[in-house]
Amino acid sequence: MDNSSTSIEPKGTEAGGGVFQVSKAFDRRQNAVLREQGLDILIVKNYEDVKIPSLAAYDVVMIDYNAEQRAFELLSAIRASVYEEVYLMPCFLLTYEKEARPRDLALSDGALKEPSVISHFSLIEQILTRISEIIGVKSDFSGRKVLLKLIRYLYTRDKPLTPVATRNAHTGYSYPFLEANIMYFEYQEIFDLLDVGEEKGMLKADFMDKVHLCGNCNGGFLNYREVCPKCGSRKHKSQHTIHHFVCGYVGPESDFMDNNKLTCPKCDRQLRHIGVDYDKPSLITECENGHVFQEPNVEAYCFNCHQVSAIDELKSHTINEYNLTASGANLAVSGKAKEVTKEPTELEGFVSLSVFKTFLQMEIQRQSLSNKTSAVTYVNLMLAPSTLKQNSENFNEFSREIARVFKSQLKPTEVVTFINDDSFLVISPEEGQEAVSQRINEIKQALLIWVKSNFEGSNKDKIISETFELDSSKDGSSVLQQINERLNIF
């Protein structure tokens, strides 16, 4: 196709069929494919019709911004994908004349007022070129995979990770890409992850702001309130003190009020001019219980967890913008981390995701012939930030050791794969959903005890799981898509 041409056709039509120019209106109720500057661009209006893995077939995704929250959820799902071709792909918001929310813009590569990417073509070209440099490059990085994802994302965009100030963020600032990639995240986990990136020389931090957070939940939505230092009452009233120059009397302003005039209660003289007859040297406050004081105590009330804290009990945290360093860029392209000297080994008993899909398809076919039920289970480690930080230096080995112990508790006939470094999928042949779920729950409890005993785990460590009974009427891809619709893991 001529690179100067542009056309839109409904998704699913043959090339040349139903083509019309951008200047003409198209049906915004269905998804469409735009061909522009030699690029295949999917325009998404019907969010339910989008299968995340299938987006790899396109060069660019353009998301109609008519439904803000749905657009944000789709963007988050794309950036959370385990497939590099998907989470790195250029994504734009088709806003027309609407203003996009800052958090949504941060997850996208820009906003468009019309269904055309010509204005952003150089950016798209850069992103696609850099993606081609790193697709399929295996890495020896020993840290958490989400940090490697972030490094590769920043490399393809050649821009910093910038915090977004938003009332929707737990701390008041959001790092949307990391929030999309850390399931059921705690903000301390995000802070620790960025600290590790900086410590390893992959990221360079630049100061943006400092926030004060609840010491209990890291919440930034706080109400600072003045209270009586004697009884803690929040109900009080302040007034000025008045110093009468002539007689030297000092008292609260209410003592001087006489029919809307100021009269000294000691010498009965009228006070007319401040600075000549009198001054107001200070404020005094009286609470509902009659306690008088000059300086109230200040406390912070957290709207998230309802904790009341003294000011010195709040956590002070620096909010930074993060730029990729030369070492980080080298890791993104070459896959080589300087601090690692040996190649990682594959975990015994685990299969790749592609092999897992093959086993899943075979199990579905076998189940349809045997009339016996089988199940597939998703397992996610939700380790507390303190546990992750405690084991951050050797996280790769820590993660692998947990995986080995988990695998050792499964039946020999079960097939297991890593989705990322804290999530697994397990096929359980010839065993019903209820029985598998009960057995996995027992394994989870045993694993939490093991982590606490061997790796200084926290009482806040959790492992979640969900078991799905295989439906012999569906193929393997459909089963995984069903799981993904519930859990958003691909």
Secondary structure, 3 states (H helix, E strand, C coil): CCCCCEEEEECCCCCCCCCECCCCCCCCCCCEEEEECCEEEEEECCHHHCCHHHHHHCCEEEEECCCHHHHHHHHHHHHCCCCHHHHCCCEEEECCCCCCCHHHHHHCCCEECCCCCHHHHHHHHHHHHHHHHHCCCCCCCCCCHHHHHHHHHHHHHCCCECCEECCCCCCCEECHHHHHHCCCCCHHHHHHHHHHHHHCCCEEEEEEEEEEECCCCCCCCEEEEEECCCCCCCCEEEEEEEEECCCCCEEEHHHHEECCEEECCCCCCEECCECCCEECCCEEEEECCCCEECCCEEEEEECCCCCEEEHHHCEEEEEEEEEECHHHHHHHHHCCCCCCCCCCCCCCCEECHHHHHHHHHHHHHHHHHHCCCCEEEEEEEECCHHHHHHCCCCHHHHHHHHHHHHHHCCCCCCEEEEEECCEEEEEECCCCHHHHHHHHHHHHHHHHHHHHHHHCCCCCCEEEEEEEECCCCCCHHHHHHHHHHHHCCC
